[in-house]
């Protein structure tokens, strides 16, 4: 019988579950990887397995894109089949994607237990599909691994038993600690893009509420341009396939200071992010990465499920209004020296210690 089944499907899940897979390797814990294929660009998907030194998935469902219901249903069928064949003691999902929802639903209907890595995050915006996914996963889970005490508090308020909660820190800290020096040594992205020694902002924007809304999408691009022009910087925008399709649909011309580039492989993104003067994003995971790397961040959303980044002074919300973006960038460029709220880089070991597996970690202090 397999001890752990990892269900994942997107770049953030691969990155944040990689430390757990690697910890299983160190401790000889038997596991399988079920990859839904929710991301369908090679640069956003399979290449991360190579760069993170992960084995190929045991199951690759190759679901790709599609309407939420259709995509989730197809995942559910494939995940259920994989779990039936491997009979894991526990299924681990991470975050708030459709892959997480499908994994949680499949596990909850079968003779296995469910662990939710990065449990308890809340934006309190039920119009976000991700908010629904994370809430449902939390209430299906047997083991909850919130990254911070604030996230634990949200779970307790919703009636989750404290006996099912272990605050672990965030596995993205584990991943950055492991990979940042490798990225600085091996990645040539700054030279390839002509950025070495130059001042630039890094932009990521792909969330449906931003890029599927033409007015918001144009507003965030205009705001990024205005901020960059005010501070004599360029904006580098690695484009997610979803964003690229909307650029074509809306016939958007990029402002002069915004340069779109192909999606970046993980080590390239890590090096580009760590060397940026500032990061503009609508991604929850990138907010965390910026905070951990010590790079000021402006989040082009109306809310965030990572309020800890705002609390410590590493991040500011700007929505997609150009004037607010420009003002927020000006304010954040003076920020520095905050304390990382997401832990010390031992989250993976703490998670394994809390699970019913046969090789509990001896690497984390009691």
Steps between C-alpha positions, in 0.01 A plus 500: 500500500627848411542732794452843333338604173586854387232653279619807311448677172650851483832677538444614862395152607807341341731752668334484841461122512854436372651535852257236626583261216870551569445442872322173417803398293735573791287297740414210267127573519310340214302746290340558162448821305169558321536790256172635367664700221302812589785712360550415138807710409830311525670800661229509766491126551731207426821703496448574870535130576841500333622817667376396844656153472167322524411163349252484215139476619365150547172619349469782247134576433577769237170676566611842374270801490122514484193629685524454877239226525628301204862530608431405862279207401764356269760533775269334751459192281875462444600568862244251631638233267858572613408488869308177450808340343755627753296498825692778681481551874473875443448733205676837506373802307641852513333836452177592323488386137246279325756219542478552877121491494494183289762332718314592818166374368648175374682430828195585711295230323761226538670300775786744548574813700552848360764757592476861382833680472463879531164463673305788648577774249204733448437801276133514614406559135263220402496622140851356466490134390817447703324604820232237447762237423706568812199512733361171369841333519541614861164360603569168330848463652607282790834680541540875467839666450457878517816703441434755775310549824262737320399221260455265796268759657279504191469120514407508868234765433347266240477215748805293406632313803835621632607133520492487119713814453880528489657840426801417283620810320479505121682246284583779254765608753648150483501522119664843488766403753585196287489664156602867519876440490450246220300759304767765543767257388324333206241743360603733219161673479630849582763480230257341254246781551759778512422578863837442663583812699179679397209621711177314432166402651370144460129469414277194528130523417279206416203483738161477332358801685778714350588370155149390401376854571628724221476821704693353794760342274563826315507686833767281657719525189459878495580521871812286460615726215438821696684370805795380294523828312494695827795298631695451176449126491375243254226245572565137407180301459531120463162416353280218618311332210169630639627857488639459149164384369330804655758738351410363159126501569499861627754617237721651771818686409751504783604841635861598418644410840339152512681218321326165466721191499438126491411322826811446712626169630516480879868576550480786250196645677669470839809684378296768323283552809795518740674763285195720431464845654131423560242235415149576370269201523152358542636162615477387860812285470705780348402727790656241731811459287557876483464528877746216563749636245489850652365660181225767536165388359185670373197273463255606231193360674229624734584242767760242591503166676859580603430794739819417689698654212312828545530488879880477492530780242611285205190548287229752416162454328435730204211343309533565124462878509802659325531787748484267800758270344736792438452628856544155653821442307638832623418409859635145478831595339597652832418183695760258634605283793176320578488167679398193299174374656497162322740294705854372506513255210410181689130485411527175304652314795233632734226382265644149473534483878124559534397234249434128560813383316753239607816714485437810715758772463779533752634812333276766658569610859229411749 
